[in-house]
């Protein structure tokens, strides 16, 4: 969370994030994603790599799901969450 705050001090137009939820408790994961959502609404562009596919794709204007280093699926994040194959292989559930 400190790293995100520090990055924002420079008033970037693009924020690169690598696993912002890694190692956080569920409570803090929620807080981080709430802040990411708020930053998006404020117009900040965000490029994020995240293992929590459900959370990341809910926010993504454009999402890419990789398998073995190659793009397996791409499209609007919410649409990817509705894709049965993406759900089965990467998100869980059917």
Residue pairs with C-beta under 8 A, 6 or more apart in sequence:
1 28
1 31
1 32
4 15
4 17
4 20
4 32
4 35
7 15
8 15
8 39
12 44
13 44
13 45
14 44
14 45
14 46
14 47
15 39
15 44
15 45
15 46
15 47
16 46
16 47
16 48
17 36
17 46
17 47
17 48
17 49
17 50
18 48
18 49
19 49
19 50
19 51
20 32
20 33
20 36
20 48
20 50
21 29
21 32
21 33
21 50
21 51
21 52
21 55
22 51
24 32
29 52
29 55
33 55
33 59
36 46
36 48
36 59
37 59
39 46
40 46
40 59
48 56
48 60
50 56
53 65
53 86
53 90
53 91
54 81
54 91
56 63
56 77
57 63
57 77
57 78
57 80
57 81
57 91
58 77
58 78
58 81
59 77
60 76
60 77
60 78
60 80
61 76
61 77
62 74
62 75
62 76
62 77
63 73
63 74
63 75
63 76
63 77
63 80
64 71
64 73
64 74
65 71
65 72
65 73
65 74
65 80
65 86
65 90
66 72
67 89
73 80
73 83
73 85
73 86
74 80
75 83
80 86
81 87
81 91
84 94
87 93
87 94
88 94
